[in-house]
């Protein structure tokens, strides 16, 4: 006797919410590691601006664009450090996504 919207709101959304949250966060983690596509969308500026709409750069794009011509000492070391920071951030995002999905499954009575 429920309407379509009531069925979606009370049954479908609560059950699918953990999966949707996990998918969004994993997509965000994937975007962190993407170098070329994200760079083309947001521009490739090396300056930090106050506006969210100003061109910006990403860690992955910085590594990809400057590693070939980096100085053998400090230049390469700093890019390797950027790669380590990117790896840690990506792993943290994946761990948080898995935790949120498992917490949602436990709330729903699943494993």
Secondary structure, DSSP 8 states (H G I E B T S, - for coil): ---HHHHIIIIIHHHHHHHHHHHHHHHHHHHHH--HHHHHHH----S--SSTTS----HHHHHHHHSTT--TTHHHHHHHHHHHHHHHHHHHHHHHHHHHHHHHHHHTT--
